[in-house]
Amino acid sequence: METNETKETREIMKAKKSKKTSTNTNTDAEQSVYDFAKKIKHNYKNIGLLKTALTHSSYANEMRTKNIKTEFNQRLEFLGDSVLSLITSEYIYSRLTNCQEGELTRIRAIIVCEDSLAKFAEDIDLGEALFLGNGEIVSNGRKRKSILADAFEAVLGSVFLDGGLEAAKKFLFRFIIKPIDDIVDKGKIKDYKSLLQQIIQQSGEGVLKYLLAGESGPDHEKIFEVHAIINNNIIGEGKGLSKKEAEQSAAKEALALFGYIE
């Protein structure tokens, strides 16, 4: 038979365990922010900036239901977007001395598009460091391109606020230099799909899709025909030895139609 003293002891132990678990959780979360700071190789003077950059609005909303006010990363994302554009523009201006304004603008558009930023985020496992609400976690939010791209801009904004422009350049250059080299071949753009996607997103004209329109030839030399489509309208047609090659060709034709390339 359990005595009152035994019950009291059990409740005390339960309370201590609960408190310890809560403390460990907070400590682990705080440590993860410091670990990520080491990963991106920036020595923060104000680590709270990074914590905010890693905090998604869904997490802040959940904390609000517990009466815990939590900053999230949208304001830093806004700042990081401008810093990204400035640093990228300055770099390609200095590096590509033979390119005119239109070509520089197109190359920058590829670098700052959502797909590119999401790839940069994946390179540093940014998704795993994010503070997300449970709903975003179960819906694979850690791998969603829009969340990753926004968070990358927020992290860049935090580095800029904490260490200034030179620190932001040091952080960003490790990501943008190789892609710029990859998309430039004697001054010509190679990644037409990324450029077209960025233009469509900025214009808000609709959702860009690529539709396989046909295949021809023997299996070992099959030719694929692809249509680039917006709002059920064909804006480009392309052929290639692979679907990807055909999509690039269709995107190139669409860019020519819109006047972005000759």
N, C-alpha and C positions, 0 to 999 in steps of 0.2 A: 504494500500500500504506500502511495506517494505522499510524503508529508508536505506541509506548507513550506518548510525550509528547503526541501528538495525542489519544489516548484519554483521558488524564488531564485535558487541557484541556476536552474535551467534557463529561466528568463533572462537573468543577467548575462549568462554565457551566450545566449542567442543574440542579445543586444550588442554585445561586444563583437561577435562574429559579423553581424550586419554592418556595424560601423567600420570594421576593418575592411570588409569587402568594398564598401563605398569609398573609403580612403584610397584603397589600392586602385580602384577604377579611375578616380580622379588623377592619381599619380601617374598611372599608365598613359592616360590621355595627354597629360602635360609632357611626359617624357617623349611621346610620339612626335610632338611638335619640335622639340629639341633635336630629335633624331633626323627629322626631315630637313631642318636647318643645316645639319651637317652634310646631308646628302646633296643639297644644292650649293654647298660651299660658300654660304654667306654667314658671317658672324654678326648676328643681330644685336643691336644695342637695345632694341625694344622688341622682345620676342612676341609680345601681344599682337603686333602687326601681322606676323605670320599666322598666329592662331586665328585671327579674323579672316585672313585670306583663305584659310583652309575650311572655314565654316560656311556651309550652305544654308540657304534660307529655311530649308525644311527642318534642319536641326534647331535653328533658332526658334522656329515656330513651336516645336515640341518642348523646348525649354520654357517658352512663354506660358505654356499650359501648367507648368510647375512653378510659375511666378519667378522664373529666373531670367533676367534680361541678358540677352546674348547678342553681340554684334555679329553680322554676317558679311559676306564678301562682295556685295554688289557695288558699293561705293569704290572699293579698291579695284574692282574689275573695270569700272568707268575710267579711273586714273590709268590703270595698266594699259588699256586700249590705246590711249594717247601716247604713252611712253613707247609702246611697241611700234606704233606708226612712225614716231620721231626717229628712234634708233635705227629701224629698218631702212627708212628713207635716207638717212645720213650715210649709212653703210653702202647701199647700192649706188647712191650718188657718187661717192668717193671711189668705189670699186669699178663701176661701169662707166668710164669716162666717155665712151663713144656712143652711149645710148641717149636718145632724146626723151623728152618728158613722157610721151605716151608709152614708150617701152618700159621706162622706169616704173610708171604707175601700174602697168600690167604685172610686172615681176613682183612688186610689193603686194599686190592683191593676192597673189598665190601664197606668199609667205604668211600673210596675216589672216588667211581664211580659216574657217572652223576646223577643217580637216587637218591642216598643218599644225594648228595649236593643239589639237587633241593628240596628234602624234608626238609633239614635244612633251606633253603631259605624261603620255604613256612611257616615254623614255626615262622618266624619273619616278615612275610608279606613283604619280600624284593622286590617282584615284584611291589608292589604299590609305593615303594620309588624310583624306577628307572627313570632316564631321558632317554626316548626313542623317536625316531623319529616317526612322525605320521603314517608312513607305518607299523612300528612294533606295534604301539598301536592298530590300527584297525585289525591287523592280530593276535591279542591275544598274543602279545609278552610278556606281563607281566606274563603269565603262562607257557611260553615255557621252557621246562626243560634245554635246552642248555644255554639259556640266564640266567636263575636263577642260574645254577651251576657255570657258569663263573663269575657272579656277586658276588656270595658267596666267591669264591676264591679271588676276587679283594678286597672285604671288609676285609677279613682276612689279606691280604697283607697290607692294609692301617692301620689296628690295629698294625701289626708288626712294620711297619715303624714309627708309631707315638709313640708307647709305649714299643716296644721291645718284646722279646720272651715270657716273663712272662705274659704280657698283652694279647698276641696272644693265649697263653695256656688258660688263664682265659676265653677268648671269645669262644674258640673252644671246651673246655671240656664239656660245657653244651649240646653240640650237639652229641658228639661221644661216650660218656661213655655208655649211655643206648643202642644204637645200637650194640656196642661191646658186651654188656651183652646179648643182644637178639640173636646174631648170634653165640654165644659160649655156648655149652652145654657139660660140661666135656671135653672141648678141641676140640669138633667136630663142624664143620661148619654145620649150618642148612639151610642157605639161598644160595642154589646152583645156583639159577637163577641169582642173582646179581653178583656172582663171575664169572659165565660163560659170562655174558654180558660184564663185565669189561675186561675179557681176549680177547673176540672177538673185542671189540672196540680198544684195544691197539695193537692188531695184524693187524687190518685193513683187515681181511680176507673176510669180507662181512657183510650182514645184518642177524642177528639171528631172526628166526621166530619160533613160536610154532603152529603146525597144529593139530587140532582135527582129529584123524584118525579113531575113532570108539567109540561106546557106547554099553554096554551090561548089562544084568541083569534087574530086576524089577525097577520101578521108585524110590522106597524107598531105594534101595541098588544098584544104578546104578554105574557101573564101567566105567571110562573114560580112553581112550587110546590117548596119545599125542606124536607127533614126534617133536623133536628139529631139525630144518633145517637151513643149511647155503648153499647158492648158489645151491638150489635144491637137496642138499645132506643131507640125514638123518644122524645126528651125535649122536642121542640119542632117545631112546624110553622109555616111562614111563606110568604107570597106577596108578589110584587113585580114591578115592571116590568123588573127586571134580576135576574140570579142573586145579585148582591151584596146587593141590597135584600131579596130573599127570605131570604137567609142571616141578615141582621141581624134580620129579623122572627122567624125561627125561634129565634135565640139569645135574643131578648127574651122569647119565650114560655117558653123553658127556664129563664131566670132567674126569671121569675114563678113557675114550677112549684117551683123550689127555695127560693122565699121571699126572693130578693135584691131584687126590685123588686115594685111593686104592679101 
